[in-house]
Amino acid sequence: MMNTTQIRNHREPWNKGKLVGQKAPLKLREIWAIRIRLQLSRKVRDLALFNLAIDSKLRACDLVRLKVRDVSQGSQVLSRAIVEQQKSHQPVQFEITKLTRDAVSDWIEHARLKNENYLFPSRIKSSPHLSTWQYARIIHSG
């Protein structure tokens, strides 16, 4: 028989029954399903953001800070880009697939972005680009 002191000191671990740690990567079928859904719903920005995230494997803080000039030259989206990571200050090179180049090009044209603009500008006046919180909301709402 347990006394009241033993009952009070017994606590459930915060992560009991929860999945913690790194999440499993998306399967190819899931990636295509998301792309198709974004295309059908005509979410030009979200499709460009998703495709670029998949191609670059950049952290959210680096992805939202991309400028148009980082991924394009003139009116043409580059097939390779080099970005310096904010956390490690190391340059990262990544390929941009044809599908992503088309999506990013459509987004730049749709949003009428110029070379010096952030690729994913914020609608909030005090913030020049999407915040990582806004990015997370976009990802979780989709």
C-alpha positions in Angstrom: 0.0 0.0 0.0 1.4 3.4 -1.0 1.3 6.3 1.3 0.4 9.8 0.2 4.1 11.0 0.1 4.9 8.3 -2.4 1.9 9.2 -4.6 2.8 12.9 -4.6 6.4 12.3 -5.6 5.5 10.0 -8.6 5.4 12.1 -11.8 4.8 11.1 -15.3 7.6 11.9 -17.7 6.7 14.8 -19.9 7.4 12.8 -23.0 5.7 9.6 -22.1 3.6 8.4 -25.0 4.9 11.2 -27.3 7.1 11.0 -30.3 10.2 13.1 -29.6 13.4 13.6 -31.5 14.0 14.0 -35.2 11.0 13.4 -37.4 11.2 10.9 -40.2 11.9 12.5 -43.6 9.0 12.9 -46.0 8.5 10.0 -48.5 8.6 10.8 -52.2 4.9 10.0 -52.4 4.1 12.5 -49.7 6.3 15.2 -51.3 4.4 14.9 -54.6 1.0 14.8 -52.8 1.9 18.1 -51.1 3.1 19.7 -54.4 -0.1 18.6 -56.3 -2.3 20.0 -53.5 -0.4 23.3 -53.5 -0.6 23.5 -57.3 -4.4 22.7 -57.4 -5.1 25.3 -54.7 -3.0 27.9 -56.6 -0.7 28.7 -53.6 2.2 30.1 -55.7 4.2 31.4 -52.7 3.7 28.2 -50.6 4.7 26.0 -53.6 7.9 28.0 -54.2 8.7 27.9 -50.4 8.0 24.2 -50.2 10.0 23.3 -53.3 12.9 25.5 -52.3 13.0 24.0 -48.8 13.1 20.5 -50.2 15.8 21.3 -52.7 18.0 23.4 -50.4 17.6 21.6 -47.1 18.2 25.0 -45.5 17.2 25.8 -42.0 14.0 27.9 -41.7 16.0 31.0 -40.6 18.2 30.7 -43.7 15.3 30.0 -46.1 13.2 33.0 -45.1 16.2 35.3 -45.4 16.8 34.4 -49.1 16.8 37.4 -51.4 15.8 37.2 -55.1 19.4 37.8 -56.2 20.5 34.6 -54.2 18.5 32.3 -56.5 18.2 34.3 -59.7 20.2 36.4 -62.2 18.1 38.8 -64.1 14.8 37.1 -64.9 16.2 33.6 -64.8 16.3 31.4 -61.8 19.7 29.7 -61.3 20.2 26.0 -61.4 22.7 26.2 -58.4 22.8 28.7 -55.6 25.3 29.4 -52.8 24.0 30.8 -49.4 25.9 31.5 -46.2 24.2 29.9 -43.3 23.3 32.2 -40.4 24.2 29.7 -37.7 27.5 28.3 -38.9 28.6 31.0 -41.3 29.5 28.3 -43.7 28.6 28.6 -47.4 26.1 25.9 -48.6 25.7 25.1 -52.3 22.5 23.4 -53.5 20.9 22.6 -56.8 17.5 24.0 -57.8 15.5 21.5 -59.8 13.5 22.5 -62.9 10.3 22.1 -61.0 11.5 24.5 -58.2 12.9 27.0 -60.7 9.5 27.2 -62.4 7.7 27.6 -59.1 10.2 30.3 -57.9 10.0 32.1 -61.2 6.2 32.1 -61.0 6.4 33.4 -57.5 8.8 36.2 -58.4 6.6 37.2 -61.3 3.4 36.9 -59.3 4.7 39.0 -56.4 6.5 41.5 -58.7 9.8 41.1 -56.8 13.0 42.9 -57.6 16.6 41.6 -57.3 17.1 43.4 -53.9 13.8 42.1 -52.4 13.5 39.2 -50.0 12.2 36.2 -51.8 9.5 35.7 -49.2 8.5 39.2 -48.0 6.3 39.6 -44.9 3.0 41.4 -45.0 3.9 43.0 -41.7 5.5 46.4 -42.1 8.0 46.0 -39.3 9.5 42.8 -40.7 11.1 42.7 -44.2 10.8 38.9 -44.7 8.7 36.0 -43.3 9.6 35.2 -39.8 10.4 31.6 -38.8 7.1 31.6 -36.8 5.2 32.6 -39.9 7.0 29.9 -41.9 6.2 27.3 -39.2 2.5 28.4 -39.4 2.5 28.0 -43.2 4.0 24.5 -42.9 1.7 23.3 -40.2 -1.5 24.7 -41.8 -0.8 22.9 -45.1 
